[in-house]
Structure formats: structure tokens, C-alpha cells
Amino acid sequence: MRPVMPVRRARGRLLRLVLNRPLALAVGVLLMIPAVWLLLDDFAWESGVTDGVALLLLATGAAVAWTGLTGRRGDWVDSDGGAG
């Protein structure tokens, strides 16, 4: 097995997750809840690493939830509006 295959499988799973709107919204919210909790509360065991992980979780959760809310859009818009 080539080392690229796990990356492709992970990418495929992420794409399937994002294209399923209700699941994307749920997973996005589930990622944001612990991130907000870590950012708002002050724990004795916190460090810069936990703050970075919390920000990463929050940004990823927000992006996935936003995609779940707004849906899929095209990559480009034709300026002429014609088909060819």
C-alpha cells in the first residue's frame, strides 16, 4: 500500500461529511462546543498548546457547520452567463 492512500481516504471521508448537510452541521457544532469551553474557562492545566488546539477545533467546526448551513456552491461563476 502506498503512503498516499490514507490521505486520499481521509480526504474522501471529509468530502462525504461536508456534502451531507445535516451531518456536517452536527459535527461542526460538536467540534465547536469543547473549543468554546476551553477558550472561555480558565483551567490550571491549560497552556499555549491547548489554546492552539481549541482555536483549530473552533475554526474547523465553524467551517464545517457553515458548509452544513449554506450548502454546496460552484467553484466559479461564468461572467457571460452563456453556455458556450
Secondary structure in CASP SS format (residue, H / E / C, confidence):
PFRMAT SS
TARGET T0000
AUTHOR 0000-0000-0000
METHOD secondary structure of the structure
MODEL  1
M C 1.00
R C 1.00
P C 1.00
V H 1.00
M H 1.00
P H 1.00
V H 1.00
R H 1.00
R H 1.00
A H 1.00
R H 1.00
G H 1.00
R H 1.00
L H 1.00
L H 1.00
R H 1.00
L H 1.00
V H 1.00
L H 1.00
N C 1.00
R H 1.00
P H 1.00
L H 1.00
A H 1.00
L H 1.00
A H 1.00
V H 1.00
G H 1.00
V H 1.00
L H 1.00
L H 1.00
M H 1.00
I H 1.00
P H 1.00
A H 1.00
V H 1.00
W H 1.00
L H 1.00
L H 1.00
L H 1.00
D C 1.00
D C 1.00
F C 1.00
A C 1.00
W C 1.00
E C 1.00
S C 1.00
G H 1.00
V H 1.00
T H 1.00
D H 1.00
G H 1.00
V H 1.00
A H 1.00
L H 1.00
L H 1.00
L H 1.00
L H 1.00
A H 1.00
T H 1.00
G H 1.00
A H 1.00
A H 1.00
V H 1.00
A H 1.00
W H 1.00
T H 1.00
G H 1.00
L H 1.00
T H 1.00
G C 1.00
R C 1.00
R C 1.00
G C 1.00
D C 1.00
W C 1.00
V C 1.00
D C 1.00
S C 1.00
D C 1.00
G C 1.00
G C 1.00
A C 1.00
G C 1.00
END
